[in-house]
Amino acid sequence: MGALVVPAGTPRDIVLKLHAAANKAMQTQEVSQAMRDNASEPQGGTPEEFAAFRPSEMAFWGSAVRLTGTKAD
C-alpha cells in the first residue's frame, strides 16, 4: 500500500483536497497501472481509515527490518 502523508497539523481542508485528488488519480488507468508496476495495489479509503491502519503497518515493517537486519545505505 502506498500512501500520501502530510505533516501533523496540516489543515483538514488541505488533507481532504489531497485525498480527493489522490483517489481521482488512482481511478485512471495510467496511475493505477503505474502503481501495480511498482508492486502497489491502488486502494481508496478515508484519511481516518489510513490513520487506523498505519500503526499496524509500522509495527509489521519495523519487525521485518529488525528481523532481517536491513540497514539504510
Phi and psi in degrees as a GROMACS rama.xvg file:
@    title "Ramachandran Plot"
@    xaxis  label "Phi"
@    yaxis  label "Psi"
@TYPE xy
-100.088  159.131  GLY-2
-153.536  153.296  ALA-3
-94.9026  135  LEU-4
-125.631  151.026  VAL-5
-129.312  161.068  VAL-6
-62.1985  147.324  PRO-7
-54.701  141.182  ALA-8
88.9514  -0.0293024  GLY-9
-61.3231  131.921  THR-10
-55.6245  141.03  PRO-11
-55.7369  -39.9858  ARG-12
-63.7362  -33.6022  ASP-13
-69.8601  -43.6847  ILE-14
-57.5816  -45.3252  VAL-15
-68.2771  -35.438  LEU-16
-65.5876  -44.3816  LYS-17
-63.3325  -41.4745  LEU-18
-59.6078  -48.0935  HIS-19
-62.5012  -42.5154  ALA-20
-65.8429  -41.5685  ALA-21
-65.1698  -44.7008  ALA-22
-63.4223  -39.1059  ASN-23
-63.7105  -43.9438  LYS-24
-63.4711  -40.1185  ALA-25
-65.452  -18.786  MET-26
-81.265  -10.0344  GLN-27
-83.5686  148.583  THR-28
-60.8154  -41.8626  GLN-29
-60.9312  -49.1726  GLU-30
-71.6626  -45.1797  VAL-31
-61.7306  -38.859  SER-32
-68.5954  -40.5582  GLN-33
-60.9669  -38.9447  ALA-34
-64.9674  -45.7744  MET-35
-61.8173  -39.1144  ARG-36
-62.803  -21.0898  ASP-37
-108.272  27.4814  ASN-38
60.7829  36.449  ALA-39
-126.118  142.07  SER-40
-104.736  118.651  GLU-41
-61.0737  128.808  PRO-42
-140.408  147.235  GLN-43
-92.2597  -165.78  GLY-44
142.647  167.72  GLY-45
-94.7709  161.55  THR-46
-57.631  -34.4405  PRO-47
-68.4586  -38.4994  GLU-48
-64.6642  -40.7496  GLU-49
-65.7922  -41.1447  PHE-50
-60.7542  -35.4767  ALA-51
-74.5101  -32.707  ALA-52
-77.898  -34.4754  PHE-53
-56.3443  -46.0913  ARG-54
-58.7601  -39.7307  PRO-55
-68.2313  -36.4119  SER-56
-66.3553  -42.3791  GLU-57
-62.1911  -40.8279  MET-58
-65.5438  -45.0296  ALA-59
-59.7691  -53.5206  PHE-60
-71.3779  -30.0223  TRP-61
-62.4805  -43.2974  GLY-62
-63.1733  -42.2445  SER-63
-60.8914  -42.6971  ALA-64
-64.4737  -45.7545  VAL-65
-63.4344  -43.0567  ARG-66
-66.2477  -35.4282  LEU-67
-88.9979  -13.8539  THR-68
72.7958  19.6914  GLY-69
-59.1018  138.084  THR-70
-127.043  147.332  LYS-71
-76.0383  140.763  ALA-72
